[in-house]
Amino acid sequence: MRVKLALVAALALMTGMAGAETPAEVPGPAPQALMETASARVLNALEADRETYRKDVRKLTNLVETELLPHFDTEYTARLVLGKYWRDASPSQRNRFIKAFYHSLLGKYGTAVAGFTSDRLKMLPFQGDLASGRATVRTEIQLSDGTMVPVNYSLRATASGWKAWDVTIEGISYVKNFRNDIGAEVSQRGLDAVIARLEAEAKAGGLGS
C-alpha cells in the first residue's frame, strides 16, 4: 500500500545530465513554490473533471505531461535507475527506457492518481540550504486509515530550473528500489527485454503504441 501511494504521490507532484547549478543561475521558482504550484494545478484540474480523468488515461497523461513532467528530471532519474547499464545503452535504448518507464508507472497507477485529493496532502515548511544546489521538499500523505506517511521529494538545480528526480517514502528511495529491481532484471534478461516489458505494461495500461 505504501509503495503504491508513493508512486501515486510522485506522479501527482511530478513531473539532464548537467551538473547542479548555483542558485544565482537557476531560473524559475524555488523548490517549495515550484512543487506547491504544480501540485495545485493538477489537483484543481482533477477536482474540476475527476470522472473524465478516471476513465481516460490519455487525458490524465496529458495533464501530467503538461503540468508536472517539465519539472521532473526524467533523464537523470532514468540514468540513476539503470545505473551501470545506462553507460552501455544506445541513444535509442535510453529514449525508449525513459518513455516506457514513465508510461508503465502511469499506466499502473493512473486511476489512483485521478482519485488523489488535496485534503490527503500536507506540504511541510521548507528546510535546507539552496546554495548547495540540492533541495528536499517535505510532505505528508494521508493513508485511507488516517495514518500520515512522510513523502519527500529530492530536487536538483539545473540551468533550466529546479528539477525533481527522486521520491523518498518513510526513508525508502523509489530510485534506489527500482535500480535494484531493474538492475537485477537487466543482468538476467538484457536491457531490450526489460524495455519491452515496460512498453507492454504501458500498453496494457492504455498508453504506448
N, C-alpha and C positions, 0 to 999 in steps of 0.2 A: 504494500500500500504506500509506504513512504517513497519507494523508488518511483512508482507511478506518479505520485504527487510532485516529486522533484522534477520529473520531465515535463509535467503539465505546467508547473511554475516557471520552468526555464523557457518553454515556448510562449508562455503568457507574458514574459518580460523581455524576450529576445529582440533579438533579432536573432592580414598582411604579414606579411613576413618581416616587415621592417622592425627595427628595434624601437623601444619606448622613447617617446619624445619628452622634452622638458615641458612643464606646464605652460610656459610662455608661448610655446609653439603649438599648443593643442587648440584647434578651433572648436566652436560649438559649446554647448552647456557642460557643466561639471557633472561627474558621475551620478550623484544623487538626483539632481534635477533631470538629467537625461532619462534615468530609469523611471522616475515618477511621471514624467510627461508621456513617455512611450507607453507605459502600462495604462495610464488614464485613457489614452486614445483608444487602445484596444478594448478595454473594459467598457468604455462608453459605447463603442460600436456594437459590442456583443449585447449590451443591455437594450439597444435600440432595435435589434433584429435577431434575437437569440435563436429562435426556431429555425430560421433560414440557415444560420451558421451550423446548427446541429445536423441539418440534412444535407448541406452542400459543402463537402470537404474542400473543394477547389475555391469556393468563395472564402472559406476560412484561411486557406493557404495564401490567397491574395492579400488578405488583411494582414497576416503575419509578415509576408514578404514586403509589403508597403510600409508598415508602421514599425516593425521590430527588427527585421533582418539587417537593414542598413546599419544598425547599432551593434551588431554581433559579428565578431571576427571569425567567420566560418572557416576560412582557410587556415588560420592559426590553430583553431580548435582541431580541425581535421589532421593537421600536421602532428599535433601532440597525441591524438588518439592513435594514429598509425605508428608513431614512434620511429624506430629504425627503418620500417618498411616504406616510409614516405620518401626517404632518400633515393631508393631504387625505383620508385614508381615513375611511370612516364607521365607527361603532362595530361594526356587523355585519361589515364587511370586516376590521377589526382582529382581532376574535374568531375569525373563520374562518381568517385567516392564521396566528395563533398556534397554533391546533389543527392545521391542515394541515401547517405547517412541522415541528412536533414529530413528528406521526404519520408523515410521509413519511420522516423520518430513521430512526425506529424500524422502519418497515416495510422499509426497505432493509437495515438493519444489525442487525435484531433477532436473527437467527440467530448472527451473530458475537458479539453481546453475551452470548447464552446460553452461548457457548463460552469466555468470558473467565474466567481463573483467577487466584487470589490470588498465585501464585508469579511472575506476569508484572508485578505492580505493586509498586513500591517508593515509599513515602512518604518524602520528604526532610525534614530539620529545618526548622521554620518560621523565616523571616527577614522582618522588617518591623516597622512601627510601626502598631499597631491604632488609634492616636489619629487617624490620617489618615482613617479611615472606609473605607479600601480595604485589601485583603489579597490576597496571592498564595500559594496552596498549591502547592508544587512536588512533582512526582512524576516517576518514570521508568517507561516501559513497555517490556517486552522484546518485540522482534520475533521471528518464527519462526526467523530466522537467528542469534539471540542478541544482536543489536545493541540497546543501550539508547537509547531516544529520550526526550528531555525533554518532558514534558507538564505545563503549568502552568495552574492554574485561577484565574481572577480572581473575587473576591467583593467585595461592597459591603455596608456596614452599612445596615440599614433598621429601621423601627420594629417589624417582626415577626421580626427576627433577621438574621444574615449570610446573604446570598444569592449563589449563583454565577451569573455571567452570560456568561462567555467562557472558551474553552479555547484555549491557545496551544501549538502543536506545533513544536518546532525554530524558535521565533521567529515563527511564522506564526499569526495570529489567525483562528479559524474565523468569528467575527463579521464581520471585515473581508472575508474571502473571499466569504462569502455575500452581504454587502452589495454588493460589486462585481458579482457574477453576477446576483443578483436585481434589483438596480437597473437593470442593462442590459436585462434581460428585461421589467421593468415599463415602461421607456421605450419599448420596441418594441411590446409586445403589450397593455399595460394591466394593472392590478392584478387585475381579476377573472379574466383569463386565467391569470395566474400562480397565483392561489389554486386555480383549477380544476385546473391541472396537479398541484399539490401534493396536492390531495384525491384525484386519480386515482392518484397514486403510493402514497398511503397505503392506498387501497382495494385496489390490486394487491398490496400487502404484507400484506393481511389485516386492515387497520384502516379506520376510517371507515365512513360509511353507504353 
